[in-house]
Amino acid sequence: MNARNPVFEAPDTPVKPDIHAQAAAWLAQAQQAQMGLGQLFECAEQLQVAGQQPLVLQLYEVWLAHTQDPNKHMASFNHGSMLQSMGMTDQAHSAYKQCVEWAPRFGQAYINLGLIYEKKGLRDQAVETWSTLVGMRLLKDPPANDMLVMALNHIGRVHEDQRQYVLAEQAMAQSLALNPKQKGVIQHWAHIRQKSCKWPVFKNLPGISPHEMLMATSPLAMLAMSDDPVQQLLTAHAFVERTYSFSQEYLSKGRQYRHERLRLGYVSGDLCVHAVGLLLPELLEHHDRSKFDIYAYDFSPEDGTAHRQRLKTAFTHWRSIHSMKDRDVAELVMADEIDVLIDLHGLSAGARPGIFALHPAPTQGTYLGFIGTTGMPWFDFVITDAYALPPALEPYFTEKPLHVDGSFIPINADPEPVVPVQRAEFGLPDKAFVMTSFGNVYKINPDMFACWMRLLRRIPNSILWLMDDNPRTTESLKAEAQKHGMAADRLVFATRSAHSQYRAKLALSDVFLDNYPYNCGSTTRDVLNAGVPLVTLSGKTMVSRMGGSILTALNLSQWIAQDLQAYEDKVVALSNDGDQLGLIKKELGLRIAHAHQQPKRLTRSIEKGLLAFHRQNQEREL
């Protein structure tokens, strides 16, 4: 057979004559069923190394069409894997389906087939495919154990994404029963129980010691579990060690740009309608353009909002890095000659620490995304304030504090008014004393919830207004309230809504109950902007001092408690001061309105600190 044979289609790109001829010969062998499975894999690998992926696909297709090999399912799987890697989803789906028909217990084909369904948005079919594999574990000749574990983990992950926490927890518990040494799965299992408000969060699992469970807990989950700064530091260290295998490189070592204006870069996937993104516009807009050039390295979703557009215009330079690898981003940062690079994620979801591990900027720090130490050795500083991170807390941070004036949380009035709503629209009695807590449900813990139940008893006409995050969690909270002897109608649940309506709902509250030890941040600003007093409890960790930081900056320290008893008493005092509550709200609104200089003051304070840190780093390099 030669190159003119219709079975072989010459590729569009030039190929070496020897590869061209070999491919023709191999295709002839495959068509005549004279090529074994091992030889097929060897030939395919040679073609792939030569960059001839279309020829690899053609070779597989011809071989599969003519072979009688009893292990042809393996070739079908490899064919599907290559199609999948090339983005040919429908063809990959067909290849995996064929593989499963030929070898009904070939586990990896079920795994990949499920991933194809998931990519198509067919999550139920994906879970069903993986569940079919899991269902084979009791057969006489079951699939490999690692395939069963992988299938269960995918099932748990998809259920967690859909907030079907009961199913997610069950899948991950089954996975851990097969292999209890999966720290990442333990981490997700514990956080799922947090998000379900299933208390205690930790419970006995076979083969997993209490110590292993504690050390596998995620840093985000630990912020809501413990007010111990030592525990938070250990958790961050353990997470970084097991999650990030980056070896540090110092790409910017020795670089001193000495620009006329300091080049400041922000790296974020939250420059949109997100808790972090909502805090940023005024801060960014107040940067002194005569002294700073502001760069965005953005991988945020395009939500099409005016808010995102406002954020885009707040930067001098905008770099989209969605599809770029970490090293490519680092090289872009160096090409831009960035002096100071700020991460807006820390240990939160979506972080890209691989960029910072390469040290593409002489000075690097973190801000807002994670309210605690990251344990990451590539950060020089964390932007904070003296209340949130006092000297006693500094030994438990791997980053040096860059203390700003006032609160490190941007405080400003909302730019646009909200459309007023009525309590009846949300099932709230007009005459009730409404105590609201709209933070993420995983931040609620048994001690805080018990405190809120005591407040319901101490304030007879009160209502507790919580977030209806998902049916399972809402049922858990209702059941916990019943354990405390509380009638079901004392709790009202609000569904999630657009940010504008969320702000309108906040205004219906009489008091906002901050959580502890994980205080609200962006939410606290929204609450105060709505003219609603907020009672917070400050502890020993930065995250537990976030609410107090904001209140202190606004001279409202009378609403900061140091223990649960004082917290309760402050809320009860507000409920007993009905005649004054309206005046308190009015005064709060005026105080927020007069805080219009806060964002500019914060930005100038950050700039001063950044210049000082960068100058110190340059001096150390000399």
ZAGU-219276 format. One record per residue (C-alpha): residue in three letters; x, y, z. Coordinates in pm, whole numbers, plus 32768, in hexadecimal, padded with zeros to 4 digits. Each point is the difference from the previous one (the first is absolute). Layout:
BEGIN
ALAXYZ;...
% end
This chain:
BEGIN
MET800080008000;ASN8085815A7FAE;ALA7FA48163805D;ARG7EF1800A7EF4;ASN7F367EED80A2;PRO7EAE8097805C;VAL80117F6A815F;PHE811B80EF8051;GLU7FB881747FE6;ALA813580D97FEC;PRO800480FF811A;ASP7FEB81747FC0;THR8148804280B3;PRO814C7F8B7F69;VAL808C7EBB8090;LYS814E7F5B7FE3;PRO800A7F017EE1;ASP80637EE280E9;ILE7ED8804080E9;HIS7F1E80297ED2;ALA806D7EB57F6F;GLN7FF57F4B814C;ALA7EA1807F8040;ALA7F8D7F7B7EB1;ALA809B7EAD804A;TRP7F687FF0815A;LEU7EAA80587F7A;ALA801E7EEA7F01;GLN80567F088113;ALA7EDE807980D3;GLN7F0D7FE37EDD;GLN80727E9C7FBF;ALA7FE77FA78174;GLN81757FB58008;MET805480E98122;GLY7FF27F90816A;LEU7F8B80D7811F;GLY815F803B8086;GLN807E806A7EA8;LEU7ED380E87FDB;PHE805C80B48140;GLU816E801B7F98;CYS7FA9808E7EA9;ALA7F0280F18093;GLU8102807C80F9;GLN8101803E7EED;LEU7F0480C67F36;GLN7F9680C68131;VAL816980568057;ALA802680797E98;GLY7ED680E78037;GLN7F1D7F437F0F;GLN7EC57FE380D4;PRO7F127FE87ED4;LEU80C57ED27F85;VAL7FEC7F628159;LEU7E8580207FFA;GLN7FF07F6E7EA1;LEU80DC7EDB8064;TYR7F1D7FAF8129;GLU7EC880197F29;VAL80887F147EF5;TRP80867F0A80FF;LEU7EB97FF480C5;ALA7F367FD27EC1;HIS80C07EC57F9B;THR80877F5C813A;GLN7F847ECC80B5;ASP80E880318129;PRO7F517F9C8147;ASN809C812F80AD;LYS7F8D80FB7EFE;HIS7F4B80BF8112;MET81558086806F;ALA803780987EA8;SER7EA280948007;PHE804E809C8151;ASN814880967F87;HIS7F4D807E7ECC;GLY7EFA80A780DD;SER810A809980E1;MET80AA80A17ED9;LEU7EB980807F72;GLN7FA9808D8155;SER815280B0801E;MET7FC680A07EAB;GLY7EAA80858066;MET7F407F0F7F1E;THR7EFF7FB6810C;ASP7EF57F4F7F34;GLN80FA7F167F59;ALA80A47FB78151;HIS7EA87FAE808E;SER7FC97EFE7EEB;ALA81567F658038;TYR7FC97FD98177;LYS7EA47F707FC9;GLN80977EFE7F13;CYS810C7FB08101;VAL7EFB7FC3810F;GLU7F387F1D7F19;TRP81347F2E7FB7;ALA807F7FFE8169;PRO7EE3804580F8;ARG80EE8000812D;PHE811180E07F74;GLY7FEF810C810B;GLN80C3811C7F60;ALA7F0E800B7EDA;TYR7EDE804280F1;ILE80CA811280A9;ASN804C80B37EBA;LEU7EA57FC97F73;GLY7F6F80A68136;LEU80EA81267FD4;ILE7F8880247E97;TYR7E96800A8079;GLU805D81028107;LYS80AF80DC7F00;LYS7EC27FF67F2E;GLY7F3B8076812E;LEU7F587EAC802C;ARG80537FD8816E;ASP7EF47EFD804B;GLN80867F1F7EEC;ALA816180368085;VAL7F9C7F92815E;GLU7F3B7EDB7F73;THR81317F8D7F39;TRP80E6800E812E;SER7EF57F5B80D8;THR7FF07EDF7F09;LEU81727FC7803A;VAL7FDC8019817C;GLY7EE37F047FF1;MET80F27EF97F7A;ARG80D17FF6813E;LEU7F457ED2808C;LEU802E7F2D7EC8;LYS80E57ED28000;ASP80F980B87F23;PRO7FCF816F8065;PRO80AC81297F5E;ALA814980798093;ASN7FDA80A58155;ASP80A181447F90;MET7EFA801E7EED;LEU7EE87FD780FC;VAL809B810A80DE;MET802580EC7EDA;ALA7E967FCD7F98;LEU7F8080428160;ASN80D1813C801A;HIS7F7580837EB9;ILE7E9E7FB28074;GLY804080B98145;ARG809981297F4E;VAL7EDA802A7F10;HIS7F017FDF8118;GLU80BF80FF80CE;ASP800280F47EDB;GLN7E857FD67FEA;ARG7FDB8031817A;GLN7F787EA08025;TYR80CA7FDA813C;VAL7F657EC08087;LEU80577F427EC3;ALA815680A37FF0;GLU80517F9E8165;GLN7F8D7E9A7FC6;ALA80D77FDA7EC8;MET8136808780AA;ALA7FCB7F2A8136;GLN7FEF7ECC7F20;SER813D806F7F51;LEU80B38029814D;ALA7F8A7EA8806C;LEU80BC7F737ED3;ASN813180DD8033;PRO800D80C78146;LYS814E80A57FAB;GLN7F6C81077F1A;LYS8040814D80A8;GLY7F5780C47EEB;VAL7EC27F338020;ILE80008023817C;GLN801F81787FCB;HIS7ECF800C7F1D;TRP7F387F1080DA;ALA803280E18132;HIS7FA9813E7F42;ILE7EC77F5C7F71;ARG7F8C7FB88163;GLN8047816C8056;LYS7F3080777EDB;SER7EEC7F108069;CYS800E80838168;LYS80267E988077;TRP809580198159;PRO80F07F988083;VAL80B680267EB4;PHE80FE7EF48059;LYS7F837EA1803C;ASN80AA7EAD8009;LEU80567F667EB0;PRO80AA7EAA7FE3;GLY817880177FDB;ILE80148178803C;SER80848083814B;PRO7F8381478099;HIS815880957FC1;GLU7FF87FA27E8E;MET7EA680957FE0;LEU806B814480A7;MET813B80297F31;ALA7F477FB77EBB;THR7F0381148041;SER8014811F7F07;PRO807C81578070;LEU7EB2809B7F97;ALA7F3E7F0980D4;MET80E9803A8127;LEU7FBB81777FF9;ALA7E9A7FAD8064;MET805E7EEA80F5;SER810F808D80DE;ASP8065814E8095;ASP815A7F74804C;PRO810B80B07F2E;VAL80F27EDE8033;GLN7F047F0A7F71;GLN7FBF80E27ED5;LEU8177801B7FBB;LEU80317E868018;THR7ED57FC47F1C;ALA808580F37EFC;HIS815B7F618009;ALA7F727EA17FDE;PHE7F2180667EDE;VAL811880AE7F40;GLU80EA7ED98037;ARG7F0A7EFB7F7D;THR7F6280D17EEE;TYR811280CC7F5D;SER81377F4D7F87;PHE809A81387F68;SER8174802B8028;GLN80418171802B;GLU80B980BA7EF1;TYR807781658021;LEU7FCE807F7E9F;SER800B816D8069;LYS812E7FDE80E5;GLY80EE81217FD1;ARG7F0B80CA7F30;GLN7FDF816C8063;TYR7F3080BC7F06;ARG8001815C809E;HIS7ECD806E7F40;GLU7F8581658014;ARG7EB57F6D8075;LEU7FF27EC080CE;ARG7F627EEB7F34;LEU7EFC7F5080D4;GLY7F567EC17F8B;TYR7EC97F55808A;VAL7FC27E8E7FB4;SER7E977F8F8025;GLY7EE87F267F82;ASP7F0080CB80C5;LEU7FF881497F40;CYS7E887FE57FD4;VAL7EC87FF980DE;HIS80AD7F3E8113;ALA803D804B8170;VAL816480707FB2;GLY7FAD80AE7EBA;LEU7EEA80C980A3;LEU80F8809A80F4;LEU80FE80757F00;PRO7F8381147F13;GLU8038813180DB;LEU814B7F7D8085;LEU80857FCD7E9F;GLU7F7281457F7B;HIS80B080C78111;HIS815D7F887FA5;ASP80E3812A7FBE;ARG80477FDF7E8B;SER812280F3801B;LYS80B57F0580DC;PHE7F6E7EAE7F9B;ASP7FB37F3D7EC4;ILE7EF07F018050;TYR7FF77EB07F4D;ALA7EF37EF18011;TYR80587E937FC2;ASP7E9E7F817FE2;PHE7F637EA87FE3;SER7EA2805C807A;PRO7EBA7F907F5D;GLU7F6480F67F10;ASP7EB9804580B5;GLY7F9881197F14;THR7FBB80F2811C;ALA803E81748019;HIS80C77FB3813A;ARG80FC7F2E7F3F;GLN801F810F7EFA;ARG804280FD8112;LEU81157F238089;LYS809B7FE27EA8;THR800F81797FD4;ALA809F80278159;PHE81477F667F86;THR810580A97F29;HIS804E7EB57F54;TRP7F287EC87FE1;ARG80967EA87FBF;SER7F187ED87FC8;ILE80AE7EC38078;HIS7EDF7F057FF4;SER80AA7F0E7F11;MET816880458063;LYS80D97F1080C8;ASP8098807D8144;ARG815E801E7F6E;ASP7F7D80C17ED5;VAL7F5080F080ED;ALA8140802780C9;GLU80C080537EC3;LEU7EF280FF7FA4;VAL8021809F8159;MET817980177FCC;ALA7FD2808E7EA2;ASP7F1E810A809C;GLU8115803F8101;ILE7F0F7FF38126;ASP809980818143;VAL7EF57F8380F3;LEU7F0F7EE17FBA;ILE7ECC7FCD80DD;ASP7F387EBE8015;LEU7E8B80268047;HIS7FBB7E90804E;GLY80EB7F778108;LEU7F827EA38055;SER7EA280387F74;ALA7F6C7F457ED7;GLY808E80547EAD;ALA8155806F8081;ARG812D7FED7F17;PRO81287FEB80EF;GLY80DA7F687EF0;ILE802A815E7F72;PHE8086808A8147;ALA80DF7ED48049;LEU80CE806F7ED4;HIS8037815880A0;PRO7FC480C67EC0;ALA7FFB814780C5;PRO8105807C80FB;THR7EF1803B8107;GLN7ECA7F26802C;GLY7EDD800180F2;THR7E9A7F98803E;TYR7EC080BA804D;LEU7E8B7FC48042;GLY7FD17EA57F65;PHE80587F3A813A;ILE7FE8809C8159;GLY81197F4480AB;THR81637F937FC3;THR80327F447EBA;GLY81347F428073;MET808C80437EA3;PRO8173805A8008;TRP7FF180D37EC4;PHE7F39811C809D;ASP80BD811D80A5;PHE7ED880B4809B;VAL7E8C7FFB804D;ILE7F31813F7FF6;THR7F498023814B;ASP7FCF80F7811E;ALA806980208169;TYR7EAF7F8D8088;ALA7FDB7ED17F1F;LEU816A7F918027;PRO808D80898146;PRO816B7FBB806C;ALA7F977ED080CE;LEU7F857F567EC2;GLU813280487F26;PRO80C97EC88067;TYR7EF07F267F65;PHE801F809C7EA5;THR81047F9F7EFE;GLU7FC381537F5B;LYS806E814B8096;PRO7EDB80E98049;LEU7FD581367F2B;HIS7F2B80CA80F0;VAL7F1781027F66;ASP7F4D812180A5;GLY7E9C7FA98068;SER7F717EB47F8C;PHE80A57F277EF7;ILE7E9F7FBD7F7C;PRO7F9B81167F0F;ILE7EDF80C98093;ASN7F2880D77F23;ALA7E9780527FB8;ASP7F4E7F3A7EF1;PRO7FFE80C97EBD;GLU7E997FAD7FA3;PRO7EC37FFD80D7;VAL7F357EC2801C;VAL7E8F7FD47FB8;PRO7F527FE78154;VAL7F557EB78054;GLN7F057F9B810C;ARG80247EFC8111;ALA7EC67F4B7F91;GLU80A97FAB7EB5;PHE80F07F2080BE;GLY7F1F7F6E810C;LEU807480EB8113;PRO7F0480828102;ASP7FE8817C7FFC;LYS801C8024817B;ALA81157F008037;PHE81618053806E;VAL80BD7F6F7ED5;MET815B7F778048;THR80AF7FB27EB9;SER81337F337FA9;PHE80397FD97E8A;GLY81667F818006;ASN80647EBB7F56;VAL7F5B7EE180BA;TYR81457F3F8035;LYS806C811880EC;ILE7EEA7FA380F5;ASN80757F1F811B;PRO7F4D7F62812C;ASP8075810480FE;MET7F9181257F2A;PHE7EB37F5E7FAC;ALA7FC07FB58170;CYS80408170804A;TRP7EFF80667EFC;MET7F037F0F8098;ARG803680A38154;LEU7FC181527F60;LEU7EB47F817F75;ARG7F9E7F9B8160;ARG80718147809C;ILE7F4D80D47EF8;PRO7E9C7F737FEC;ASN7F9380BB7EC5;SER813F7FB57F3F;ILE80397F477EB9;LEU81477F687F83;TRP802A803A7E8B;LEU80FB7F197F59;MET80747FA67EA3;ASP7F4F7EE07F51;ASP813B7F7B7F5C;ASN7F797EA87FAB;PRO7EE37F208079;ARG80E07F1280C5;THR80AA811280CA;THR7EBA80B38042;GLU7F6A7EBE8087;SER81337FCC80DC;LEU7FDB815B8097;LYS7E8D7FD0803C;ALA80497EB580AE;GLU810A80A680D8;ALA7F0981118061;GLN7F057EF6806D;LYS810F7F6280DB;HIS8016815180AF;GLY7E8780018031;MET7FC681117EFF;ALA7EBF800F7F33;ALA802D7FE07E89;ASP7F6381547FB9;ARG811580B480C1;LEU80EE7FB77EE0;VAL7FCA80947EA6;PHE80DA7FA77ED5;ALA805080E67EDD;THR805B7F797EAC;ARG813580807F4E;SER7FC7812D7F20;ALA80B181017F2A;HIS80E080ED80C2;SER7F1281277FD9;GLN7EDC7F408099;TYR80E37F6F8109;ARG80568163806D;ALA7E8D80578004;LYS7FB37ED480DF;LEU810F806380F5;ALA7F4D814A803F;LEU7ED77F3F8092;SER80D67F8A8125;ASP800B8095815B;VAL81577F74804E;PHE80FF7F2D7F48;LEU809E7EE380C2;ASP816A7FD77F98;ASN80927EA48007;TYR81247F8780D1;PRO81167FA57FD8;TYR7FD380457E8B;ASN7F8181687FFB;CYS7F5B80977ED0;GLY80CD80EE7F29;SER7F6080757EBE;THR7EAC7FAF809A;THR804C80E2812B;ARG803181247F18;ASP7EB37FB57F55;VAL7F517FE68152;LEU807F814F807B;ASN7FB080A17EB3;ALA7E9C7F83802F;GLY7FF280C28148;VAL7FEF7EC680D5;PRO80C77FE28145;LEU80E97ED5800D;VAL80717F4D813A;THR814A7F457FE0;LEU80E17F2F80DE;SER817780377FE7;GLY80E97EE18052;LYS816F7FA47FDB;THR80177FCE7E86;MET7FFE80F97EE3;VAL7EC07F727F6E;SER7F5180248151;ARG8066816D8014;MET7F8980677EA7;GLY7EAE80878075;GLY80A580B98120;SER80FA80987F0D;ILE7EE780A07F37;LEU7F3B80738131;THR8137809580A2;ALA804B80C57EC5;LEU7EA08092800F;ASN8015804C8178;LEU7EF67EFB8048;SER80C57F2A80F5;GLN7ED27FF180E9;TRP7F807EE27F24;ILE813C7F2F802A;ALA7FEA7EEA8101;GLN81217F3B8099;ASP7F367ECD8065;LEU7EB37F5A7FB3;GLN7F5380898136;ALA805781667FA3;TYR7F967FB77E99;GLU7EA87F8F8077;ASP7FD9812580EA;LYS804C80FD7EEE;VAL7EF77F697F1D;VAL7F007FF9811A;ALA804E816C8052;LEU7FB680627E98;SER7EB67F42800B;ASN7F9B80B68140;ASP804E81507F67;GLY7EE97FFA7F02;ASP7FBE8176800D;GLN816F80487FBE;LEU803A7EF77EF6;GLY7F8180DE7EEA;LEU80E981168070;ILE81227F0A8013;LYS7FC17F947E9A;LYS7FE981697F8B;GLU8143805A80B2;LEU80A97ED07F69;GLY7F9580697EA5;LEU8091815A8035;ARG81457F728085;ILE80277F217ED0;ALA7FB381237F1A;HIS810D80CF80AB;ALA80FB7EE47FD1;HIS8031805E7E93;GLN816E80518046;GLN80437EA18085;PRO804F7F5D7EAD;LYS80F881107FA0;ARG809F7FF38158;LEU801E7E857FE6;THR809B800F7EA4;ARG80FF8108806A;SER80577F308131;ILE80317EC67F2B;GLU80D880C47F0B;LYS80DA8081811B;GLY80307EA18087;LEU804A7F6C7EAA;LEU810A81047FBA;ALA80A17FB7814F;PHE7FFE7E857FCE;HIS8087801F7EA0;ARG811380ED806E;GLN80697F0D8112;ASN800D7EDF7F09;GLN80D780CA7F11;GLU80F0805C8116;ARG80257E908060;GLU80577FAC7E96;LEU812180FB7FFC;
% end
